[in-house]
Amino acid sequence: MADDDRSPEDEFQELMRQLFGASGSQFDPEQFARMDPEQLARLTGMPIDPATLSQVMQNLQSAFRTSGNGIDWSVTKRQALHIANQDGLSVTQGQRADLDQAFHLADLWLSEATAIADLAEAPRAITRGDWVEKTLAVWQELAEPVADALTESLSQQVPEEMQGLVANAGQMMRGIGGSLFATQLGQVVGKLSLEVVSGGDVGIPVLPAGTAAILPQNFADLGRGLEIPDDQLALYVAARELAHARLFRHAKWLRLHVLSQVTEYARGVHIDTERLEELASRFDPSDLDELRSALESGALLPQQTEAQKRALDRLENMLALIEGWVDVVTADATSRIPALDRIAEAIRRRRAVGGPAEDALGALVGLKLRPRRLREAAAMWRAVTEAVGVEARDALWDSPDFVPEAADIDDPSRLIARLEASARGEAPQRDEMDDAIDRLLAEAEGSPAPEPGGSSDGVDSDRSDEGGSDDAPRTDGDDAPEGPRPV
């Protein structure tokens, strides 16, 4: 066929063969670099917009660069740091001195409000960029199951015309989806760095265990419009951050427990393939706005499955227990602050509402991290503190077997009764489950079945000495069981 007889579609296929090779599997950037828009226009017989062409080839290069090695998370880091460092500000000496003073005083007060020991590592003021660097691994772990589900689904939704042009079009679609997801996650994390005030502000443990930090730039934004003296607000925020960090350092099992609950939820995410097929049918490598919009809005993530709802309930209960304990301990530690009630209410409202970046994170991975039962959990911890004291209360964090359950949040009376009985040295009451387990063990050993135990109070015997009586072994996090018990 003469060149003049070829259709524009034939010309375009010839272009793709030149750029990707005969097999359609290897992009040749040098070949592309030697072409200019006029040359491409002559080859295809169609006008070529240089900006559009550049965007097409950037997307295709990114797709082929990442298709063989999964998602390129360095894209996420670059995007997040670009947003976090856009103002170029660092922590000033004055900001650092003010926060160091607040941390020092808050630490002294906190030691009066909790039996959990102070930190081995000094708290510090960090920049937004520092926060991104220290937390990015957690965000990647959280997002990876969703990104994998998206890219796998995309690779299976390849338009027929693309299959005819490029042999491994599925890999290309997977790469484009992964690159786009990594960029979106970077934008979300970068915007979060503009909002969070401290390490524990998000609700999940994003900083390494035992690390306490405040972002001075965002702390300054927090105080605007509250008409609360900065030194009082700094004391409260420092006490909250130290309480959060102390808890995760003491309960060494807790960080893994929370993050495993999050990833369990994320692994249950699946993609709305009908919606994705609709997007793929009109896929345009030069215009990814529709796919980007679907990611940002959460439109590709259908309603939660029953398994996800159960995982979310367990996660929310645990987050509520953590935040409720932190609230009670912080309130006791900062009782000397004149504006305590106003500050605490402002922080609770801010936490309940969240922010735009947090909403974007929820849309991207389908998970919102604000516990619904925070007030009820705080009321439970307050009741426990008043009934059995600080040491018995804090001993409940020694092991996942001791931590209160959802039923204890609803009605703390039975938990308190157990702790009070343990403090008096009374033997734990048995329930029907204990008797059934004993009978099964006896049958397995060929021994006579034991007589049923006493009255039932619905409490497992292995949780009976939670209160930390003299005979009850108190484990620190090093001796805690590795497998967390769902709460």
C-alpha positions as a printed Julia matrix, in Angstrom:
487×3 Matrix{Float64}:
   0.0     0.0    0.0
   1.39    3.42  -0.97
   1.87    5.99   1.76
  -0.73    8.25   0.21
  -3.34    5.45   0.36
  -3.06    4.87   4.11
  -5.85    6.04   6.38
  -5.19    8.23   9.46
  -5.77    5.14  11.63
  -3.08    3.25   9.68
  -0.73    6.2   10.08
  -1.35    6.27  13.84
  -0.73    2.55  14.17
   2.53    3.03  12.31
   3.43    5.74  14.83
   2.69    3.42  17.75
   4.8     0.66  16.19
   7.7     3.07  15.91
   7.35    4.22  19.5
   6.69    0.82  21.1
   8.46   -1.59  18.76
   6.99   -4.37  16.69
   5.71   -6.27  19.74
   4.06   -3.21  21.22
   5.78   -3.94  24.53
   8.73   -1.58  24.81
   8.47    2.19  24.72
  11.44    3.85  23.05
  11.88    7.32  24.61
  14.81    8.17  22.31
  12.64    7.56  19.27
   9.97    9.78  20.74
  12.49   12.5   21.61
  13.58   12.69  17.96
  10.04   13.45  16.84
   8.48   16.9   16.81
   4.81   17.85  16.44
   5.19   18.75  12.74
   6.77   15.38  11.98
   3.97   13.61  13.84
   1.37   15.68  12.02
   2.8    14.63   8.67
   2.94   11.0    9.78
  -0.65   10.84  10.99
  -2.23   13.32   8.67
  -3.82   14.92  11.76
  -3.0    18.17  13.61
  -1.09   17.48  16.84
  -1.28   19.79  19.81
   2.2    19.81  21.41
   0.84   20.11  24.99
  -1.6    17.24  24.49
   1.06   15.08  22.88
   3.46   15.77  25.74
   0.81   14.77  28.29
   0.02   11.57  26.4
   3.64   10.52  26.27
   4.3    11.43  29.93
   1.41    9.19  30.96
   2.55    6.36  28.7
   6.17    6.62  29.85
   5.05    6.51  33.48
   2.83    3.52  32.77
   5.56    1.46  31.14
   8.1     2.49  33.75
   5.95    1.17  36.63
   4.01   -1.69  35.04
   6.65   -4.3   35.75
   7.46   -3.28  39.32
   4.14   -2.37  40.9
   3.33    1.15  42.04
   6.11    3.71  42.11
   5.62    5.11  45.62
   8.42    7.62  45.08
   5.8     9.58  43.12
   3.73    9.79  46.31
   6.68   11.06  48.31
   7.65   13.71  45.76
   4.08   14.97  45.49
   3.55   15.07  49.28
   6.84   16.85  49.96
   6.14   19.35  47.18
   2.93   20.4   48.92
   4.33   20.21  52.47
   7.38   22.33  51.68
   5.74   24.82  49.36
   6.02   27.7   51.85
   9.66   26.91  52.59
   9.24   27.67  56.3
  11.28   25.98  59.01
  10.83   25.81  62.77
  12.11   29.02  64.35
  14.14   29.14  67.54
  11.3    30.96  69.27
   8.74   28.32  68.27
  11.03   25.53  69.37
  11.7    27.17  72.74
   8.0    27.79  73.41
   7.05   24.2   72.59
   9.97   22.75  74.56
   8.74   24.66  77.61
   5.16   23.45  77.05
   6.35   19.85  76.65
   8.44   20.03  79.83
   5.62   21.33  82.04
   3.02   19.05  80.42
   5.28   16.06  81.06
   5.48   16.87  84.77
   1.72   17.27  85.05
   1.11   14.09  83.05
   3.17   12.02  85.46
   0.63   12.92  88.15
  -2.3    11.77  85.98
  -1.09    8.39  84.7
   0.97    5.44  85.92
   2.43    4.97  82.42
   6.06    6.05  82.35
   7.4     9.0   80.4
   9.13    8.77  77.02
  12.7     7.73  76.4
  12.96   10.13  73.46
  12.48   13.87  73.9
   9.43   15.38  72.17
  10.15   17.88  69.44
   8.85   20.48  67.05
   8.94   19.33  63.42
   8.18   20.82  60.02
   5.45   19.66  57.68
   8.06   18.03  55.48
   9.45   16.14  58.48
   5.94   14.87  59.24
   5.58   13.57  55.67
   8.95   11.81  55.82
   8.16   10.13  59.16
   4.6     9.03  58.34
   4.71    8.11  54.65
   5.4     4.41  55.26
   2.15    4.1   57.23
   0.1     5.82  54.52
   1.63    3.54  51.9
   0.77    0.47  53.99
  -2.78    1.74  54.39
  -3.28    2.5   50.7
  -1.46   -0.43  49.1
  -4.36   -2.94  49.16
  -6.68   -0.4   47.53
  -4.07    0.57  44.94
  -3.48   -3.08  44.09
  -7.22   -3.68  43.65
  -7.51   -0.63  41.4
  -4.55   -1.41  39.17
  -5.52   -5.06  38.82
  -9.06   -4.08  37.81
  -7.76   -1.47  35.36
  -5.49   -3.97  33.66
  -8.55   -6.08  32.87
 -10.61   -3.17  31.49
  -8.67   -2.41  28.31
 -10.52   -0.87  25.34
 -10.45   -3.1   22.24
  -8.8    -0.48  20.08
  -5.9    -0.23  22.52
  -5.47   -4.01  22.58
  -4.96   -3.9   18.84
  -2.26   -1.23  19.1
  -0.23   -2.36  22.1
   0.35   -6.0   22.98
   0.59   -5.41  26.73
  -2.09   -2.74  26.97
  -3.27   -4.28  30.24
   0.1    -3.59  31.81
   0.01   -0.06  30.46
  -3.43    0.56  32.0
  -2.2    -0.92  35.26
   0.8     1.41  35.22
  -1.29    4.48  34.43
  -3.74    3.63  37.24
  -0.91    3.02  39.7
   0.85    6.24  38.78
  -2.36    8.19  39.12
  -3.2     6.59  42.48
   0.31    7.29  43.81
   0.0    10.93  42.75
  -3.43   11.28  44.38
  -2.18    9.75  47.62
   0.77   12.13  47.59
  -1.61   15.06  47.26
  -3.74   13.81  50.16
  -0.75   13.25  52.47
   0.72   16.6   51.47
  -2.54   18.39  52.28
  -2.82   16.5   55.56
   0.6    17.88  56.49
  -0.94   21.36  56.25
  -3.69   20.43  58.75
  -2.33   18.08  61.43
  -1.1    19.7   64.63
   0.63   16.73  66.27
   1.65   13.12  65.77
  -1.49   11.72  67.37
  -3.82   14.14  65.62
  -4.96   11.76  62.88
  -6.23    9.05  65.22
  -3.98    6.21  64.1
  -0.31    5.85  65.1
   1.43    7.36  62.09
   4.66    8.27  63.9
   7.03    5.62  65.29
   5.99    4.35  68.74
   7.21    6.57  71.55
   7.6     9.64  69.33
   5.88   12.89  70.29
   5.89   15.88  67.95
   4.03   19.13  67.23
   4.0    21.05  63.94
   4.42   24.75  64.93
   3.11   26.07  61.59
  -0.18   24.25  62.03
  -0.37   24.94  65.76
  -0.4    28.65  64.93
  -3.39   28.06  62.63
  -5.18   26.08  65.36
  -5.26   29.02  67.77
  -6.66   31.56  65.32
 -10.15   32.69  66.26
 -10.3    30.73  69.53
  -9.38   33.72  71.74
  -7.4    31.36  73.99
  -3.87   32.29  75.17
  -1.25   30.46  73.13
   0.63   29.22  76.2
  -2.5    27.51  77.58
  -3.33   25.97  74.22
   0.27   24.76  73.83
   0.16   23.09  77.26
  -3.03   21.22  76.4
  -1.85   20.09  72.95
   1.53   19.04  74.39
  -0.16   17.01  77.15
  -2.41   15.25  74.63
   0.5    14.42  72.37
   2.62   13.12  75.25
  -0.25   11.0   76.58
  -0.77    9.48  73.14
   2.95    8.77  72.7
   3.31    7.35  76.22
   0.43    4.95  75.65
   1.85    3.53  72.41
   5.33    3.22  73.9
   4.01    1.39  76.97
   1.56   -0.91  75.16
   4.0    -2.18  72.55
   1.34   -4.45  71.06
  -1.05   -1.57  70.41
   0.48    0.01  67.31
   0.56   -3.28  65.4
  -2.94   -4.06  66.62
  -4.4    -0.79  65.29
  -2.56   -0.89  61.97
  -3.54   -4.53  61.41
  -7.19   -3.54  61.95
  -6.78   -0.8   59.35
  -5.13   -3.06  56.78
  -7.71   -5.78  57.44
 -10.37   -3.28  56.45
  -8.39   -2.08  53.43
  -7.83   -5.61  52.14
 -11.6    -6.0   51.9
 -11.91   -3.07  49.5
 -12.97   -3.99  45.98
 -13.46   -1.84  42.91
 -16.75   -1.09  41.19
 -15.9    -2.85  37.94
 -19.02   -1.61  36.14
 -18.05    1.98  36.8
 -14.44    1.24  35.88
 -15.47   -0.49  32.64
 -17.48    2.57  31.73
 -14.44    4.8   32.29
 -12.12    2.46  30.38
 -14.44    2.4   27.37
 -13.66    6.06  26.69
 -10.1     6.05  28.02
  -7.89    8.88  26.73
  -4.21    8.78  27.81
  -3.98   12.57  27.34
  -6.93   13.31  29.65
  -7.04   11.47  32.97
  -9.36   13.96  34.65
 -12.36   11.62  34.69
 -10.4     8.79  36.28
  -8.79   11.23  38.7
 -12.2    12.61  39.66
 -13.55    9.1   40.25
 -10.65    8.39  42.6
 -11.07   11.66  44.5
 -14.79   11.19  45.0
 -14.62    7.54  46.04
 -16.95    6.6   43.18
 -14.89    3.5   42.39
 -15.31    2.13  45.92
 -18.77    0.58  46.37
 -20.56    0.23  49.7
 -18.84   -1.65  52.51
 -19.13   -5.4   52.7
 -20.33   -7.1   55.87
 -16.77   -8.19  56.66
 -15.59   -4.6   56.29
 -18.35   -3.34  58.56
 -17.28   -5.77  61.27
 -13.63   -4.76  60.84
 -14.64   -1.1   60.98
 -16.64   -1.65  64.19
 -13.62   -3.25  65.87
 -11.34   -0.47  64.66
 -13.7     2.28  65.8
 -14.05    0.72  69.25
 -10.28    0.56  69.67
  -9.73    4.1   68.41
 -12.47    5.3   70.77
 -10.79    3.52  73.69
  -7.45    5.13  72.84
  -8.81    8.62  72.31
 -11.11    8.38  75.32
  -8.2     7.39  77.58
  -6.08   10.22  76.18
  -8.92   12.69  76.79
  -9.35   11.66  80.43
  -5.63   11.64  81.21
  -5.11   14.98  79.47
  -8.02   16.58  81.31
  -6.63   15.43  84.66
  -3.09   16.54  83.8
  -4.16   20.01  82.61
  -6.78   20.74  85.27
  -4.75   23.83  86.29
  -5.32   25.52  82.91
  -7.94   28.27  83.3
  -9.39   27.82  79.79
  -9.39   23.99  79.97
 -13.08   23.46  79.19
 -13.04   25.78  76.18
  -9.86   24.23  74.81
 -11.09   20.66  75.28
 -14.39   21.42  73.54
 -12.63   23.16  70.63
 -10.34   20.15  70.17
 -13.29   17.71  70.31
 -15.21   19.68  67.68
 -12.19   19.9   65.42
 -11.61   16.16  65.76
 -15.26   15.34  65.05
 -15.43   17.48  61.92
 -12.06   16.53  60.47
 -10.74   18.41  57.47
 -10.78   18.39  53.66
  -7.62   16.29  53.4
  -9.0    13.7   55.78
 -12.2    13.54  53.71
 -10.06   13.0   50.62
  -8.22   10.17  52.35
 -11.56    8.58  53.21
 -12.65    8.78  49.58
  -9.35    7.34  48.36
  -9.23    4.28  50.63
 -12.84    4.12  51.82
 -12.02    4.62  55.5
 -12.72    7.51  57.86
 -10.61    7.51  60.99
 -12.82    9.41  63.44
 -14.23    7.19  66.22
 -17.97    7.62  66.72
 -18.02    6.45  70.34
 -15.4     8.77  71.74
 -17.58   10.43  74.38
 -18.91    7.08  75.63
 -15.38    5.66  75.84
 -14.15    8.72  77.75
 -17.07    8.38  80.18
 -16.12    4.73  80.74
 -12.49    5.61  81.5
 -13.64    8.35  83.87
 -15.88    5.91  85.74
 -13.07    3.34  85.97
 -10.63    5.97  87.25
 -13.0     7.12  89.98
 -13.79    3.54  91.02
 -10.38    1.83  91.1
  -7.76    4.54  90.61
  -5.11    5.41  88.07
  -2.84    2.36  88.41
  -5.59   -0.26  88.01
  -7.02    1.71  85.08
  -3.71    1.98  83.25
  -2.89   -1.69  83.89
  -5.67   -2.53  81.44
  -3.28   -1.52  78.63
  -0.66   -4.08  79.67
  -2.04   -6.73  77.32
  -4.69   -6.97  74.6
  -6.42   -9.56  76.82
  -7.11   -6.89  79.46
  -8.41   -4.06  77.26
 -12.11   -3.2   77.72
 -14.53   -4.44  75.09
 -17.39   -2.76  73.26
 -19.84   -3.98  75.92
 -17.72   -2.26  78.59
 -18.07    1.03  76.75
 -21.84    0.57  76.77
 -21.94   -0.4   80.46
 -18.74   -0.14  82.5
 -20.34   -1.5   85.69
 -19.29   -5.12  85.11
 -15.72   -4.08  84.26
 -15.57   -2.01  87.43
 -16.99   -4.89  89.48
 -14.27   -7.2   88.15
 -11.53   -4.71  88.95
 -12.87   -4.05  92.44
 -13.16   -7.79  93.17
  -9.62   -8.34  91.95
  -8.36   -5.5   94.16
 -10.0    -7.2   97.16
  -8.25  -10.47  96.26
 -11.5   -12.3   95.53
 -11.53  -15.3   93.2
 -12.99  -14.53  89.8
 -16.49  -15.67  89.03
 -16.89  -18.26  86.33
 -19.4   -18.32  83.51
 -20.96  -20.98  81.29
 -18.19  -20.61  78.7
 -15.54  -21.47  81.31
 -17.49  -24.59  82.3
 -17.93  -25.67  78.67
 -14.19  -25.27  77.96
 -13.32  -27.3   81.07
 -15.66  -30.09  80.0
 -14.13  -30.22  76.53
 -10.6   -30.34  77.94
 -11.59  -33.07  80.39
 -13.17  -35.15  77.62
 -10.04  -34.79  75.51
  -7.88  -36.02  78.4
 -10.3   -38.8   79.39
 -10.83  -37.28  82.83
 -14.17  -36.91  84.63
 -15.98  -33.75  83.71
 -15.67  -31.08  86.44
 -18.69  -29.77  88.28
 -20.15  -26.57  86.86
 -18.77  -23.39  88.39
 -20.53  -20.68  90.31
 -22.77  -17.9   89.13
 -22.29  -16.32  85.75
 -21.42  -12.71  85.21
 -20.52  -13.06  81.53
 -16.78  -12.55  82.11
 -14.02  -14.8   80.83
 -11.86  -16.18  83.62
  -8.66  -15.34  81.81
  -9.61  -11.67  82.08
 -10.5   -11.83  85.77
  -7.27  -10.43  87.19
  -7.21   -7.38  84.91
  -7.1    -5.0   87.78
  -3.52   -5.73  88.61
  -3.89   -7.26  92.08
  -0.74   -8.35  93.91
  -1.09  -11.9   92.57
  -1.95  -10.92  89.04
   0.97  -10.9   86.62
   1.35   -7.55  84.91
   2.98   -7.84  81.55
   4.58   -5.02  79.66
   4.35   -4.88  75.9
   7.37   -7.15  75.43
   5.51  -10.1   76.95
   2.17   -9.34  75.32
   0.73  -11.95  72.97
   1.6   -11.32  69.35
  -1.86  -11.95  67.97
  -4.2    -9.09  68.94
  -7.68   -9.96  70.17
 -10.43   -8.08  68.3
 -12.15   -5.55  70.49
